[in-house]
Amino acid sequence: VIIEDNCFIGSRCIVVEGVKIHKEAVLGAGVVLTQSTKIIDVTKEKEVVYKGEVPSRSVVIPGTYEKKFKAGKFSVPCALIIGQRKESTDKKTSLNQVLRDYKIST
């Protein structure tokens, strides 16, 4: 697992071997990433699918997509890129940095 600088990882996230999270990305609570998890950028007219990598400054939340199997259609977990990190995101996560800088545990 590689998590680059200034990322924010929300509570109950799971990131396993083979995944790279590029700088300043934000993972919302409950995101699960494996090397084969689809990470779908839904911010443009046409989706872009990543596997094993979260692009820099992406804001990611848990999601599902429909997949056909012999037994029928089922919802499969994925991660959705819903936007890019903004100044307001930086403000929300700045408290964590202050706590680290001053070695204050919560």
C-alpha positions in Angstrom: 0.0 0.0 0.0 1.3 3.4 -0.9 -0.4 6.5 0.5 1.2 9.7 -0.6 1.4 13.0 1.3 -1.5 15.0 2.7 -4.2 12.4 2.0 -7.2 12.1 4.3 -8.5 8.7 5.0 -12.0 8.6 6.6 -13.1 6.2 9.3 -13.6 2.5 8.6 -11.7 2.7 5.3 -10.0 -0.5 4.1 -7.0 -0.2 1.8 -5.1 -3.4 1.0 -2.0 -4.4 -0.8 -1.5 -3.3 -4.4 -3.3 0.1 -3.9 -1.7 3.5 -4.4 -3.4 6.6 -3.2 -1.9 9.7 -4.8 -1.2 13.0 -3.0 -4.0 14.9 -1.3 -6.7 12.4 -2.1 -9.7 12.1 0.2 -11.3 8.8 1.0 -14.7 9.2 2.6 -15.8 6.9 5.5 -16.2 3.3 4.6 -14.3 3.2 1.3 -12.9 -0.3 0.6 -10.1 -0.5 -2.0 -8.3 -3.6 -3.3 -6.2 -3.9 -6.4 -9.3 -5.1 -8.3 -11.9 -2.7 -6.9 -13.3 -0.5 -9.6 -12.7 3.2 -8.8 -15.1 5.0 -11.1 -14.7 8.7 -11.8 -18.3 10.0 -12.3 -17.5 13.7 -12.5 -17.6 13.9 -16.3 -20.1 12.9 -19.0 -18.4 9.5 -19.5 -17.1 7.5 -16.6 -13.4 6.7 -16.3 -12.5 3.5 -14.5 -9.3 3.1 -12.4 -8.1 0.0 -10.6 -5.6 0.0 -7.8 -5.0 3.8 -8.0 -6.7 6.9 -6.7 -5.7 10.0 -8.7 -4.3 13.1 -6.8 -6.8 15.3 -5.1 -9.8 13.0 -5.8 -12.7 12.8 -3.4 -13.8 9.2 -3.2 -16.9 7.6 -1.6 -18.3 4.1 -1.4 -20.6 3.0 -4.2 -22.0 0.0 -6.2 -22.5 -0.9 -9.8 -24.7 -3.5 -11.4 -23.0 -6.6 -12.8 -24.6 -9.5 -14.7 -23.9 -13.1 -13.6 -25.4 -16.3 -14.8 -27.8 -16.2 -11.8 -28.9 -12.6 -12.5 -27.9 -9.0 -11.9 -26.4 -8.0 -8.6 -24.9 -4.9 -7.1 -21.1 -5.1 -6.7 -19.1 -2.7 -4.4 -16.9 0.0 -6.0 -15.5 3.4 -5.2 -16.8 6.6 -6.8 -14.7 9.7 -7.5 -17.3 12.4 -7.0 -15.1 15.5 -7.3 -11.8 17.1 -6.6 -10.4 18.3 -3.3 -11.3 22.0 -2.7 -10.2 24.6 -0.2 -13.3 23.8 1.9 -12.0 20.2 2.1 -8.6 21.4 3.2 -10.3 23.4 6.0 -12.2 20.4 7.2 -9.1 18.3 7.4 -6.7 20.9 8.8 -7.6 20.1 12.4 -6.0 16.7 11.9 -2.8 18.4 10.8 -2.8 20.7 13.8 -3.2 17.7 16.1 -0.3 16.0 14.4 2.0 19.1 14.5 1.5 19.6 18.2 1.5 15.8 19.0 -2.0 15.9 20.6 -3.8 12.6 20.7 -7.6 12.5 20.8 
